[in-house]
Amino acid sequence: MPALADRSPVSRPGFTPPPWLAHALRAQREPVPWSAVVRGALAAGPLLLVAVPAQHVSAGVVAALGAMLASINDRPGSRRAAVRRLGVPALAGAAGLLVGSYAGQHMGAVALTVLLTGLGLVAGAVSAVGPVASGAGTQLLVASAIGAGMPLPEPGWQRALFFLGGAGWLLLLRLALPTPGATAGDYRFDGERAAVGAVYDAIADLLDAAGGPEANRRRVALTAALDHAQDALAGPRLRRHASSAAERRLHAQYAAALPLAEAATALAWSGDARSGRASAGPRRLADAVRGNTRTGPLPAPTRTAPALRALDNALLHAAETFDRAEGGGLHTRTRTLASTVRTVLGSAGREYGIRVALCFGAAAAVAQALHQAHWYGHHAHWYWLPATAVFLVKPDLGPLASRVLCRAAGTVLGALAFAGLAALLPRPEGLVALVAVSGALLPVATRHFAAQTAVVTVLVLALVMLGGEPQASWSRLGETLLACAIVLLVGHLPMPGRRGGAVRARLRHAERAAGAYLTHVLDEGRGEDAGRRDADGGRPGESRGEHGAPGEGRHGGGGEAGSDKWALGGGAADVRAGRWVLRREAYRTLAEARTAIDLAAAELPALARHAEGTDAVAATLERLVDTTTACAVHLDDTGRLTPRHTGRIAELLDELAERRERAGLDPRGAPGTAPGVPIAV
């Protein structure tokens, strides 16, 4: 955790802000998502254009809310993945609106607060499963608060249908509209092509960085690109396997990137600087994926080391795969129902659930008390306070202090902007136009939580005014500041059990995945899979002959597949595919653990101290997985490990045990201590 250079932020030029403040000031730097901007403009605005003239304003407002909440989850990726990313939270939001509407009509303040607190417990625990589950939990709570606190003429089931209709309209736009500038092949798969192409670019970047200080950062970027491509290709489908030729081709191109990624990681581990020629082949493959074209001749690297020979073999395999366009696996593990339940009921789920339930319940109780005391005047819209608490408290959405600061600043900015615009714009036409413009700005504003809050504040205030409530900018500002105070207070209260459960749970998953990957590779090194490796067509350690002179044209189509080590029998292919599944799982869980650790480190010191030392554990695990990958590549080439490989693994296992002890982690969960995982190699 960076230290403060001085107590005064302006006393010297070298001032380093504390992590919680640095996170609040940090903004993402990404290209403008023009396709999402277009969808945002066409989402809520047109729905209101239909509802307002038809005198169904309240129905249009609910539908626009559904479209707005869906827009927050509209991220780059494939259309198939968007079905789950947008659809599951929308279904949860409709359920929350249904429950909240009927509960608000038939329950007293105390019973309603208890119900909302229970929903917060469930939604918070479910959020520990992953991003889609977190989005579903968020929409469930926000919609339940809106349903209970926003008086509307329609019954609850109609509100839920209108909400689903608005979210479904945005999803329809996501599936139907082509991405601007994407003209290669079937536009339905432009998200998948972009994701797979980014993997090959990330491989080339890692090869260029091998031997330099940027190598580790490039390896992390490669993991992120592989995770994104895996998610883009693994969206829901009616059939079990890819049904179209274009989709099978993309699956094959993704699978062909895995051995290239493995070889590039091994080269980065070796620390030897590489020439630009090594990365030229992956870059041409990236262009071929994005352009939906053949690869043409690929320049090959020299074959002077095991990792370089693995890179050369993987390039030839990729060239042949691109020409054949046969299907390939995604090499991912499917989450079982039992593992999902364990996550929800585990330490991370309990900690998420308790914190969210307390904050949401406390905000609902305060809002109900203020409503009973007529603090809101003659308006019954008390939902803003608990809905704001939901966006503030969710532990997976960012550090608590950072989100509180950004939410307060964004609400002030949004309220001021809306107050000025509302005084100038005609009604209702100007408000409908303001909703459309805010929807278009929302995908860009997601780069920073304060900007997103400002845009959402303007959009919601416009919808509320369209629904018949007078301008509510200043009351919304007061409720937001009150929600910030509640969340800061409740979020720092002592909790039952040990804090930092989310970070420790993610680390445990990463340690188990790293241990399984290490065990698999070392079992191969001890000869347990030697017979299956011999199916490569030669004895272990025997590399195939050169398949052409160095230079251009070496890896063109029509290579001698029969002599290539990738033309394997079923057993050897299964062993390598199993290894890639374990490798992907190890790196993916490590990335998730790193994200949780970084978020925890940016909390205020009272919360950040519960995750102290976990960043060092994660760093050692990353080096262990990198070393395991280098061992796997070396085993493929020679059939045995060198003392450098075995010694490095032993050193890392000792270092990991020491760092886990310093962090206060259970020693029984470390790689090398689980049954079947050797400590000495």
N, C-alpha and C positions, 0 to 999 in steps of 0.2 A: 504494500500500500504506500503510495508516494507520501512523503512527509511535507509539512508546511515549511516553506523557506522563511516565512516571517508571519507574524500575526496580522500585519497590515497588508492588504492586497495591493497597495500602491507604494509601499515603502521601498521596494527595489524591483528592478526589471525581472529578476529571476523567480518571482513569486510562483509557487505551484499550488493551485487550489486543492482543497481536500477532495477526496473521490466523490462524495455526494454532490458537491457543487460542480465538479468537472463533468459529471454525468449529466447534470441538468443543463449545462451549456453546450453539450455536444449534440450535433445534428448529423444525420446520415447524408452521405453524398452519393446520389444515384441519378441516372438519367431520368428525364421527365417521362413518366409512363403515359404516353399520349392516348393509348387505347383505353386505359382506365379513366383518363380525364374525359374522353368522349362518353364512356358509359356513365360516369357520374353526372354529366350534364343531361343525359337522356333518361336518368332513373327517376328521381323524385319529381322534377319539374313537370314532365308530361303527365304523370299521374294526377297532379293537382290541376293541370289544364283540363283534364277530363272531369274531375270531381267538382271543381268550383262552379262551372256553368250549370252542371246537373243538380246543383243544390245538395250535394252529398259531401260537404266540406269535411266533416269529421271522419268519414270513411277515407277520403283522400289523405287526411293528415296521418291516420294510422298506417295506410299503405306507404306513404312517404317515409315514415319512421322505419318501417321494415326495410325499405330500400336503402336508407341512410346507414342503418346498422350493418346491413350486408356489404355496403361499400367500404366500411372500415376493414372488413376481412378480405376485400378484393386485392389480391396480391399477384405479382407476375408468376407465370407457370402455365401448365397445360389446362385445357378446357376440362378434361376429365377430372383432374385433381380439384378444379374449382367446384365441381358438383358437391364434393364432400366438404370442402373448405367453406363454401357459402351455404349449402343446403342444411347441414347438420346444425349449425348455430341458429339458422332461421327456424327450424322445427322446434328447437329448444325455446327460442324466443316466443313463438306462437303458443307453446304450452305454458310458459310463464305468464303471458298476457291473459290466457284463458283462466288460469288459477287466480291470478291477481284480481281480475275483474270480478269474479264471483265472490272471492274472499272479501274484497273491499265493500261489496254490496250487502253481505250477510254476516259479517263478523264485526265485533267490537274492536276497539283500539288495542286492548291487551292481547286478545286472541290473534288478531292480525299480525301484531309484532312477533308473537311466538311463531306463527307460521312462516313469516318472512325470515326469521332467524334460522329455522329449520331448513328452509330452502338454501340459505347461505351456507350452511354446513355441508349440505349435499353438493351444491355447485362448486364450492371451494375444493372439496376432496376430489371430485371428478376432474377438476382442472389440472391435477397432478399428472394425469395420463399423457397429455400432450397438447400441442397448439390448437388443434381442432376442438378437443374437449374443453380447453380453456375458453375458446370463443363461445362454445355452447353454454358454458356456465355463466359467462358474462352476460350474454343475451337473455338467459333465463331470469337472472336477477333484475336486470334493468327493465325488462318487459313486465315482470311481475310487479315492480314498483309503479310503473306507468299505469298498468291495468288497475291497480288498487287506488291510485291517487289522481288519475285524470278522469273527471266525469264526462262520459260520452253517452249519446242517446242509444247507440247500438248495444245489443246484448253481447255477452262475453264471447260466444262462439263466432259471431260475425266479426268482432274485432280481430280474433285470431285468424280468420280467413283473410281479412283485408291485409293484415300484417304479412301473412304468407304470400299473398298476391304481390305485394310490393317487393319482397325479397325475391320471389320467383321471377318478377319482371327483370330485375337486375341480372339474375342468373341466366335468363333467356338471352339478354343482350351479350352476356359473357360468352355464351355458346354460339351465338349466331353471327356476331360482328367479326369481320376479319381484322387481324392486327395490321395497323398502318405500316406499309413498306414490306410486309411479308407476302411475297409473290411466288415463292419456290414451292411447287407441288401443291398438295392438298392443304389449304389454309387451316383446316381443323387441327393440324398437328404442328403449327408454327411454334407453340410453346414448348413442345417436346424437342423440336429441332434446335431451338435456342438453348435449351437446357443441356442437351447432349453436346452441342458444339462448344458450350462453355467448359465442359469437362476436358475436352481435348486442348482448349486454350490454356486451362489451368495446368495440365500436364506439361505443356510447352514452357509455361512460365516457371514451373518447378525445375525443369531441366536447365533453363537459363540461369536460375539462381543457385544451382548446385555448387557447393564449395564457397558460397558467399554468405554474408550475414542475413540475407533475406530468405534463405532456404526454408527455415521453419515457418515463417509467415506464409510462404507460397504453398507449403504442404497443408497448412490449415485451410487456405483458400481452396485447394484441391478437394479436401474433405467436404467443404461446404458445397462445392459444385457437384460432387457425386451425390450428396444427400438431396440436393435440389432436383437433380435429374432423376434420381430414384423415385422421389415423390411425384414428379411430373408424369412418369411412365406408369406408376402403380395406382392410378386413380380407379374408382369403381367402374365395373363393366358388367354387362349382362352375361357375357360368356366368361369362362375361366381364363382363356388365353386370348391373345391379340387376334382379331378376326380379319383385319385388312392387311394387304401387302405392305402398305406404307408404315403401319404401326409395327409389323414384324421386323421391317428393316431398321426402324429406330431402336427396337429392343436389341437387335443384333449389334448395332453400332455402339450402344451403351455397353453391352457385354464385352465387346472388343476393346473398350477403353480400360477395363479392369487390369489386365496384365500390363498395359502401358503404365498405368498409375503405380502398380507394384514395382516395376523396374525403375521408374523415376524416383520413387521413394527410396529405393535401395541406393541409387546413385547419389541422392542428397545425403543419405546416411554416411556414405563413404567419404564425403567431404571433398572430393576431387572436382575442380572446376571443369566445366564442359564447354565445348565450342558451340556456336550457334547452329551448327549443322545438326546436332542431336535433336533440337526442337523444331527443325523445319518440317519433318514428317508429321508430327501431331498437329502443327498449324494447318497443313494442307488437309488433313483429315477433318479439322474443325470447319474449314471452308466447304468441304464436300458435304458435311452434314447440313450446314445452314443453307447451302445452295441446292441440296438434293441432287447432287451430281456424282459422277465417278471420281475416284481419287487421282487417277493419272499416275505417273511415275513418282515414287517417293525416295528422297535421299536417305541413305542408311548410315547409321553411325559405325565407327570402327568396332571390331569385336575383340578388344584386348583385355576385357575383364568380364566376370560373370554377369554383372548388372548390365553392361553394354551389350553382351550377347542376348540377355533377356529382352532388352529394349529392341534389338534388331529382330528377334523372333516375333515379338509382339507386333511390330510394325508390319511384318509380312502377313501375320495372321489377320490384322486389321484390314490390310489391302484386299485379301481374299474374301473376308467377311463382307466388306463393302460391295464387292463385285457379285457375290452370291446372294446377298440380302436375305439370308435365312434367319429365322427367329433365334433369339437368345434369351437367357434367363436374366432376372433382375438381381439375383443373388442377395435376397433379403429375407429376414426371418419374419414370419407372420405373428403378430401379437395374439396370444390366446386369451380366452375369457378368464382363465385362472390367473394369468399374469396381470391382466387389467384389474381384477378384483384385489390382488395383492398390492398393487400400486395405490389404489383408492384407499384401502384400509391400512396401508403402511405409514411410516413416520412422516413422509412428505405429504400424503393425503390428509393425515390428521392435522398437521400443522397448518396446511393451506385452509382446510375446512374450518378449524377453530378461529383462525384470524379473520377470515372472510365473514363467518357467522357473527362474530362479536361486533365487527365494524358495521356490517349491514343491519344487524338487529338494533345496535345502539342508534344508528342514524334513523332507522324507521321509528324507534321509540321517541326520539327527540322530535322528529317531524310530526308524529301523532300528537305529542304534548303541545307543540306550538300550534297545531291545527285546532285542537280543542280550546286553546287559549285565544283563538282568533288572531294569531300573529300574522296569518296570511291575509287578513282582511276578509272580504266576502268571497274570495277565490279559494277553491278547495284543492289547488294543484300543489300538493306537498311532496310529490314524488321526486323532485329534483335533488333533495338532500340525500336519500338513500341511493338513488341512481348514481350520483356523483361519488359517493363512498365506494361503490363497486369498482369504478374505473381507477380509484386511487389505491385500493387495498390489495388488488390481485397481485400476489407476490411474483408471478411469472411475467408480469407486464412491465416491470422495471423497479428500481429502488424506490422505497417509500418516500424519502425526503425529496428526491428528484421529481417524482410525480406530483407531490404536493406543491412544490414551488412552481412547476410548469402549469399545473392546473389553475392555480390562483392567478398567475400572470396571464394565461390564455383566456380565462373567464373575464378578467378586467378588460383586456383588449377587445374581446368579442362583444362584451356588453356595451363598451363605448362605441365601437363601430356600428352596432345595430341601432343604438340610440340615435346616432346621426343619420343613418340611412333611413330609418323608419320615419323620421321627420320630413324627409324629402321625397320618398317614393310614393306613388299612388297606390291605392288599395282597391282590389286585391292583386292587380296585375303586377305591381312592383314587387310585392312579397313573393309571388310565384317565380318571378325572374330571379329574385335574390336566392331562393331555394335552389334553382337550377345552377346559378353561378357557384354557390357554396358547394353543391355536389360535385361540380367540375374541379374545384380547388382541393377537395378532400384527399384524393390520391396523392397530390403533391405535398399537402400539409402533414401527411403521416411521417415525414422525415424527422419531425420534432414534435414532442407531445404538446408543447405550449401552442404551436401553430395549429395542430390538429384540434386542440381544445377551443381555440378562437373560432375556427371555421364551424365546428359543431355547435358552439354557442349561438352564433349568428343563425345557423340553419334551424336549430330548435326554437329559438325565439321567434323566427319568422313563422314556423309552423304553429306555435302557440297563438300568435296574433291572428293567423288565418282561422284558427279554431274559435275565435271569439273573445279571447282574453286580452285586456289592454296591455300596453307595454309593460314587461316584467323584468327589464334589464337589471334594475338595482336590487330587487328581491332575489333574483338568481345569483347575483354577486354575493349577497349576504349569506345565502344558503351554501354556496360553494366554500366560502371561508369557514363557515361552521363545520362543514363536512371535512375540510382539511384538518381542523383542530381535533375533531373526533377521531379521525384515522390516525393522526400522529399520536394521540394519547393511547388509544386502544392498541395500536400496532406495537407499542413499546411496553405494554403491560407484561409482567411475568406470565409465562405459559406453562401448563403442565407438561412434564417431560422435558427433554433436551431440545433447545432451540437449534436451528440450522439443519432441521430434518430433511428439507428439500435438497440441500447441497450434499449431505451425507448419503441420501438415497441415490442420487445421481452418480456419486462416486462409487458406491457399491455396485451399481449396474456396470459402470465402466471397468471396475476391477474384475468382475466376473467375466465380462466379455474379453478383456485382455488375457485373463488366465486361460480361458478356453482356446483362444487363438495361439497362445504360447504352447500349450499342451499339444495341440494338433501339429504344430511345426516341429517340436522336439520329438514327438513320436515318429515323425517321418525321418528325422535325423538319426534315431536309434534303429532304424531299419524296419519298423513295423509295417510300413507301406512300401518297402523296397520292391516287392514283387509287382505291385501295381505301377510303380514308376518305371519299371522295366518295359512296360507296354509302350513307352515312347519309341521303341525300335532300337534301343541301344543300351549298353550297361550304364549304370550311374556314373556320372563324370564324363561321359563321352559326348562332346558337342557335335552337332551335325556339321557337315561341310558347308563351305561358302556357297551361296546361291547367286553368285554374280560378282563382278568386280565392283569395288567401291565407286560410289558416285551416283549420278542421276539414272533413273530407270531401273534401279536394282530391285525395288519393291513395286513393280507394276502388277497388273492383273495377270492371272494365268500362271502363278508360281507353281513349283512342284510340291503340291500338297502332300504327296506320298512320302517325301523325305523330310517334311517339316515336323518338328516336335509337337506342333499343335494338332496334327492329324492323329489323334489318340484313340486308343480303345476305350470302351465305356468305363472301365475301372479307374484308369488314370485321369480321365476327364472328370469323373465324379470326385476324385480326391482333390483335384485343383479347384473345382467349383465349390466344394465344401470349404476349402481354405479361404476362398474369396468371400463367401458368406460370413465366415468368422472375422475376416479382416474388416469388412464393411461394418459389421456390428461393433467391433472394437473401436474403430475410428468415430463412428456415429455417436455411440454412447459417451465417448470422450468429449466430443464437441458439445453435447448436451450438458455434460458436467461442467465444462469450461464456462458455458453461458451462465449456468446457475451460480458458479463461483464468482464470476465477474459482477453479476447483479448483487450478490451478497456483499462483496467488497465495497460496493458503492453506497451501501446503507450508512446511516449514522453510526458512530462508534459503538453505541449500545447494542446494535444488532450485528454490525460487521464482525465484532469480536468472536461470535459464535462460529464463524467460518475461517478463522485464522489458521494458517498452515495447510489448508486444503489446496491452495494454488500450487504449492510445492509438490504435493502428492500427485496432482494432475500432470504437472510438468514431467515428473519421473515416469508416470504411466505412459505419456506420449513418447518419451525416448525408448521405453521398453517395447512399445508396439512398433515403432520405427525399426528398432533392432531386430525384432521378430520378423518383420517384412524383409529386411536385408538377409536374414538367415534363410528364409523361404526361397528367395531368389538364388542364393548361393547353393542351396541343396538341389534345386532344379538343375543347376549347371554341373555340379561336381559330385553330388550324392553324399557329401559329408561337410561338417562344419569345421572351421578353423579355430585355433585357440583364441583368436581375437573375438570371434563371435561368442563363443561359450563364456569367455572371461567377461565380456561386456554384459551379457545377460546376468551372470552371477553378481557383478557389481551393482547392476540396477535393482536386482531383487533385494540385496542388502540395503541399498539406499532407500528403496521404497519402504521396507520394514521400519527403518529409522524415522523416516518422515511421517509415516502413519502413526507411529508412537507419539511423536511430537504434536501431531494434530489431534490426538486423543481418539483415534479411530480404533474399532475393534480389530485386533490382530488376526482374528480368524478369517476375515474376508479378503486377505491379501493374496495376490497371485503367488504361487509357490507354497502356500500353506493348505490349500484345498486338496481334497483327496484326488490323486491322479496327476497333480501338478508337481513336477520335480523341483526341489530347491536347488540342488546342485546339478550342473550340466557339464 
